Amino acid sequence: MPHRNPPADTTAVCSVRLPTDRIAELRALADARGTKPTTLLRAWAIEHLNTVTRLRDRDAERWERDLRDTTEHLQRLLDERPGA
């Protein structure tokens, strides 16, 4: 069977260095959950990235809403000027 290149949207390896004592903790946690340490790390990393993305999106929405409110308020003030 010839070697086939994987699709472009697959996963990639990312090496992570951890202190030895923390690796022991990671192994114990993973074992308690019935999973591999690498699987647990991957789940944590993806969960954290998803949370950061949601917070960033929420902050952007808040900024846009505040900007819109400020713009509308300034427009009302301009419209209320004498002779406007």
C-alpha positions as CSV (number, residue, x, y, z in Angstrom):
1,M,0.0,0.0,0.0
2,P,1.5,3.4,-1.0
3,H,2.1,6.1,1.7
4,R,-0.6,8.7,1.6
5,N,-0.3,12.2,2.9
6,P,-2.8,13.1,5.7
7,P,-5.4,15.7,5.0
8,A,-4.4,19.3,5.8
9,D,-6.9,19.6,8.7
10,T,-5.5,16.8,10.8
11,T,-3.7,17.1,14.1
12,A,0.0,17.9,14.7
13,V,2.5,17.1,17.4
14,C,3.3,19.8,20.0
15,S,5.9,18.8,22.5
16,V,5.5,20.1,26.1
17,R,8.1,20.1,28.8
18,L,6.8,19.7,32.3
19,P,8.6,19.3,35.6
20,T,9.1,15.7,36.5
21,D,6.9,15.9,39.7
22,R,4.1,17.5,37.6
23,I,4.3,14.6,35.1
24,A,3.7,12.2,37.9
25,E,0.7,14.2,39.0
26,L,-0.6,14.2,35.4
27,R,-0.2,10.5,35.1
28,A,-2.1,9.9,38.3
29,L,-4.9,12.2,37.2
30,A,-5.1,10.6,33.8
31,D,-5.1,7.1,35.4
32,A,-7.9,8.1,37.8
33,R,-9.9,9.2,34.8
34,G,-9.1,6.1,32.8
35,T,-7.3,8.0,30.0
36,K,-3.8,8.7,28.8
37,P,-1.8,11.7,30.0
38,T,-1.5,13.0,26.5
39,T,-5.3,12.8,26.0
40,L,-5.9,14.6,29.2
41,L,-3.4,17.4,28.3
42,R,-5.0,17.7,24.8
43,A,-8.5,18.0,26.3
44,W,-7.3,20.7,28.8
45,A,-5.5,22.7,26.1
46,I,-8.4,22.6,23.7
47,E,-10.8,23.5,26.6
48,H,-8.6,26.5,27.6
49,L,-8.3,27.7,24.0
50,N,-12.1,27.5,23.5
51,T,-12.6,29.5,26.7
52,V,-10.1,32.1,25.6
53,T,-11.8,32.4,22.2
54,R,-15.3,32.7,23.8
55,L,-14.0,35.4,26.2
56,R,-12.3,37.3,23.4
57,D,-15.5,37.1,21.3
58,R,-17.6,38.3,24.3
59,D,-15.1,41.2,24.9
60,A,-15.3,42.2,21.2
61,E,-19.1,42.1,21.3
62,R,-19.1,44.3,24.5
63,W,-16.6,46.8,22.9
64,E,-18.7,47.0,19.7
65,R,-21.9,47.5,21.8
66,D,-20.3,50.2,23.9
67,L,-19.0,51.9,20.8
68,R,-22.4,51.8,19.2
69,D,-24.1,53.2,22.4
70,T,-21.5,56.0,22.6
71,T,-21.9,56.9,19.0
72,E,-25.7,57.0,19.3
73,H,-25.4,59.2,22.5
74,L,-23.0,61.6,20.7
75,Q,-25.4,61.8,17.7
76,R,-28.3,62.6,20.1
77,L,-26.3,65.4,21.7
78,L,-25.4,66.8,18.3
79,D,-29.0,66.6,17.2
80,E,-30.2,68.5,20.4
81,R,-27.8,71.4,19.9
82,P,-29.5,74.7,19.4
83,G,-29.7,75.5,15.7
84,A,-29.0,71.8,14.8
